[in-house]
């Protein structure tokens, strides 16, 4: 794996001007909102998911609209899977073992009915969902202004080391994901239960809001005891952990308060380590929950008395230095500090999330949430050259 990564890095640097080798940064962006210009590809479409309907009828409109893009995405993942395991055993293993045993029943049903339209193999769809558990890198911020309003923003970066397009200087998987970005309004009894920014065909949740109660995003945490280990344990029969993005979906659907959400996110055993970034609806309610697979190992919270009016998480423990090749934290914090607590808003948070390398070639979308208004808005992003590959 290390040799493969070295070759990828060598290829990237061979097509990238040396002046943009990490830790390249730029001055903090301003006046980027409302979204416009070359970093903005488009707003994200909304779909309603009626939780009162059986799974067979919940996803019809979405999957009908996104069928072609989804087929293209799954084919790209299959190509990668075959590149790693040419025999095709990986997809066969997922189709036979993971579908029947690993996925909780409710999510299996959702997967089954999403793809009841016969255009691809269910094992391929499960593989598509698993990829998000182990290949996601992100930036998430929760901030409180000087009036007690809470704002939550995130860039969802996906596709690291998953096919670099030398001609277009872009990640193949990241580009194929952008047409699949959707906003979902989950309703019961015609009332919104929660909202989420998602990829069509993915049944877990990476970004969501329970209006007027809490906001939630999930970032991958790199660890030797990572998602691969948890998935392997599942295959071998140890099945007492939960998929990260299924936990976030369950919390968004079922938790009734910030404190309840925090407890469940901190205490539920997982298949992979993670960062959960949670915002509430009262002053001081914002935190980063650093998780191992078994337990919470740290919780960093907004603390106005200490001058900590925001928390910001990329993919590294906050008490450790980030990898110098991938330091999005330092420029992110620099721009938050320049913005100041007095001036933080959805508008200025978008500026922070639009500053390179917080915005990078892996960024598929930016989501902004304001809990007090129940607001979630999302935008598909581009990072024109010069731009860091991650």
LINDAZI-V352027 format. One record per residue. N is the residue number from 0. BURIAL is 1 if it has 9 or more other ideal C-beta (glycine too) atoms within 8 Angstrom, else 0. Layout:
N,BURIAL
N,BURIAL
This chain:
0,0
1,0
2,0
3,0
4,1
5,0
6,0
7,1
8,0
9,0
10,1
11,1
12,1
13,0
14,0
15,1
16,0
17,0
18,0
19,1
20,0
21,1
22,0
23,1
24,1
25,0
26,0
27,1
28,1
29,0
30,0
31,1
32,1
33,0
34,1
35,0
36,0
37,0
38,1
39,1
40,0
41,0
42,0
43,1
44,0
45,0
46,1
47,0
48,1
49,1
50,1
51,0
52,0
53,0
54,1
55,0
56,1
57,1
58,1
59,0
60,0
61,1
62,1
63,0
64,0
65,1
66,1
67,0
68,1
69,1
70,1
71,1
72,1
73,1
74,0
75,1
76,1
77,1
78,1
79,1
80,1
81,1
82,0
83,0
84,0
85,0
86,0
87,1
88,0
89,1
90,1
91,1
92,1
93,1
94,1
95,1
96,1
97,1
98,1
99,0
100,0
101,1
102,1
103,0
104,0
105,0
106,1
107,1
108,1
109,1
110,1
111,1
112,1
113,1
114,1
115,0
116,0
117,0
118,0
119,1
120,0
121,1
122,1
123,1
124,1
125,1
126,1
127,1
128,1
129,1
130,1
131,1
132,1
133,1
134,1
135,1
136,1
137,1
138,1
139,1
140,1
141,1
142,1
143,1
144,1
145,0
146,0
147,0
148,0
149,1
150,1
151,1
152,1
153,1
154,1
155,1
156,1
157,1
158,1
159,1
160,0
161,1
162,1
163,1
164,1
165,0
166,0
167,0
168,1
169,1
170,1
171,1
172,1
173,1
174,1
175,1
176,1
177,1
178,0
179,1
180,1
181,1
182,1
183,1
184,1
185,1
186,1
187,1
188,0
189,0
190,0
191,1
192,1
193,1
194,1
195,1
196,1
197,1
198,1
199,1
200,1
201,1
202,1
203,1
204,1
205,1
206,1
207,1
208,1
209,1
210,1
211,0
212,1
213,1
214,1
215,1
216,1
217,1
218,1
219,1
220,1
221,0
222,0
223,0
224,0
225,1
226,1
227,0
228,1
229,1
230,1
231,0
232,1
233,1
234,1
235,0
236,0
237,0
238,0
239,0
240,1
241,1
242,1
243,1
244,1
245,1
246,1
247,1
248,1
249,1
250,1
251,1
252,1
253,0
254,1
255,0
256,1
257,1
258,0
259,1
260,1
261,1
262,0
263,1
264,1
265,1
266,0
267,0
268,0
269,1
270,1
271,1
272,1
273,1
274,1
275,1
276,1
277,1
278,1
279,1
280,1
281,0
282,0
283,1
284,1
285,1
286,1
287,1
288,1
289,1
290,1
291,1
292,1
293,0
294,0
295,1
296,0
297,1
298,1
299,0
300,1
301,1
302,0
303,1
304,0
305,0
306,0
307,1
308,1
309,1
310,1
311,1
312,1
313,1
314,1
315,1
316,0
317,1
318,0
319,0
320,0
321,1
322,0
323,0
324,0
325,1
326,1
327,1
328,1
329,1
330,1
331,1
332,1
333,1
334,1
335,1
336,0
337,0
338,1
339,0
340,1
341,0
342,0
343,1
344,0
345,1
346,0
347,1
348,1
349,1
350,1
351,1
352,1
353,1
354,1
355,1
356,1
357,1
358,1
359,1
360,1
361,1
362,1
363,1
364,1
365,1
366,1
367,1
368,1
369,1
370,1
371,0
372,0
373,1
374,1
375,1
376,1
377,1
378,1
379,1
380,1
381,0
382,1
383,0
384,0
385,0
386,1
387,1
388,1
389,1
